[in-house]
Amino acid sequence: MLRCVIVDDEPLARRGLALRLQAIGQVQLVASCASAQEVLTHQAEWQPDCLLLDIDMPRMSGLQLMQRLP
């Protein structure tokens, strides 16, 4: 099972990705986040294999988030 987290500041984009992931049998949606900070706070708890990440977000971009993750 592939554990995925969606990170996007647009609620409609997160919902659309979540619906598409539900159609894939071997994917578990662990979380859907509106900010990069949420991921930094919870990533150790969630332990995702995959981030579906928006690059252009307020406060912290997706690229800045990737630089801060282990």
Stockholm file with secondary structure:
# STOCKHOLM 1.0

chainA/1-70         MLRCVIVDDEPLARRGLALRLQAIGQVQLVASCASAQEVLTHQAEWQPDCLLLDIDMPRMSGLQLMQRLP
#=GR chainA/1-70 SS CEEEEEECSCHHHHHHHHHHHHTSTTEEEEEEESSHHHHHHHHHHHCCSEEEECSSCSSSCHHHHHHHCC
#=GC SS_cons        CEEEEEECSCHHHHHHHHHHHHTSTTEEEEEEESSHHHHHHHHHHHCCSEEEECSSCSSSCHHHHHHHCC
//
